[in-house]
Structure formats: C-alpha cells, structure tokens
Amino acid sequence: MTYNLMRVCEEISKRQDPELIHPSDKKYNKVLEKRQRRALKNGCFVNPLLFLERIARISSYTIRAVQNAIITGKLLAELIWALKTQLVPG
C-alpha cells in the first residue's frame, strides 16, 4: 500500500507539468538511444517495447520525501510540490 501511495504522489507531480520528466527517466532515455545507435551499427535492433512507457521505479528522493512528510506532518500538496521541483525538462 505504501508503494502504491508513493507511486501516486510521484505520478501526480509528473502530470502537473507533462513537459518535465524525472532525472532517472532522462538518463534511461539517453542510455536507450545509445544502445539503439550501437544496435543499428551492428545491423540489429533494440526491442521496441523498451521505447514505450517505462516501468516506473520510485526514486530514493521520493521515498525520503514521503518519509519526511509523514514524520513532519507535511500536507499532501506540499509533498507533491516538493516532488515536482525535482523534475527536469524532457
């Protein structure tokens, strides 16, 4: 249940500004593009399913932010805002 609540908080923060993505998603996309170039160079291809929506992992920042929000009694809106500030342009 806690995992699902953290996912909801993270997803809400991403939905508020769809142009922003999580830094780990940006890193994943860069690695995937590099892998695609290497595969094309060797005459192969990368599984197209990898380019679809990624199975989300909860970042350590999100876990710490939720823990701190519970301990300090922070409002949900403040938690979502804190998570949103960690997103970067896609």
C-alpha positions in Angstrom: 0.0 0.0 0.0 2.8 2.4 0.8 4.5 1.7 -2.5 1.3 2.5 -4.4 0.8 5.7 -2.4 4.4 6.8 -3.3 3.7 6.0 -6.9 0.6 8.1 -6.9 2.4 11.0 -5.4 5.2 10.8 -8.0 2.8 10.4 -10.9 0.7 13.3 -9.8 3.8 15.5 -9.6 4.7 14.4 -13.2 1.2 15.0 -14.5 1.1 18.6 -13.3 3.7 19.6 -15.9 4.0 17.0 -18.7 7.0 18.7 -20.2 9.1 17.8 -17.2 10.4 14.3 -16.5 12.3 12.6 -13.7 16.1 12.8 -14.0 16.3 8.9 -13.9 13.9 8.8 -16.9 16.2 11.2 -18.8 19.2 9.0 -18.0 17.3 5.9 -19.1 16.4 7.5 -22.4 20.0 8.5 -23.1 21.2 5.0 -22.5 18.4 3.6 -24.6 19.3 5.9 -27.5 23.0 4.9 -27.2 22.0 1.3 -27.3 19.8 1.8 -30.3 22.7 3.5 -32.2 25.0 0.7 -31.3 22.5 -2.0 -32.4 21.8 -0.2 -35.8 25.6 -0.1 -36.4 25.8 -3.8 -35.9 22.7 -4.5 -38.1 20.5 -5.4 -35.1 17.7 -3.6 -33.3 16.5 -2.9 -29.8 13.3 -4.4 -28.6 10.6 -1.7 -29.5 8.8 -2.4 -26.2 11.7 -0.7 -24.4 10.7 2.6 -26.0 7.2 2.5 -24.6 6.2 3.6 -21.2 8.9 2.5 -18.7 8.0 0.5 -15.7 8.4 3.2 -13.1 10.7 2.9 -10.2 10.3 5.0 -7.2 13.3 7.3 -6.8 15.1 7.5 -3.5 14.2 11.2 -3.3 10.5 10.3 -3.4 10.9 7.7 -0.7 12.8 10.2 1.6 10.3 13.0 0.8 7.3 10.8 1.8 9.1 9.6 4.9 9.8 13.2 5.9 6.3 14.3 5.1 4.9 11.6 7.4 7.3 12.4 10.2 6.7 16.2 10.0 3.0 16.1 9.1 3.5 17.9 5.8 0.4 18.4 3.7 0.0 16.3 0.6 0.0 19.4 -1.6 3.4 20.4 -0.2 4.7 16.9 -0.8 3.5 17.0 -4.4 5.1 20.4 -4.9 8.4 19.2 -3.5 8.4 16.2 -5.8 7.6 18.4 -8.8 10.6 20.7 -8.1 12.9 17.7 -8.7 11.7 17.2 -12.3 13.8 18.4 -15.3 12.9 19.4 -18.8 12.5 16.4 -21.1 
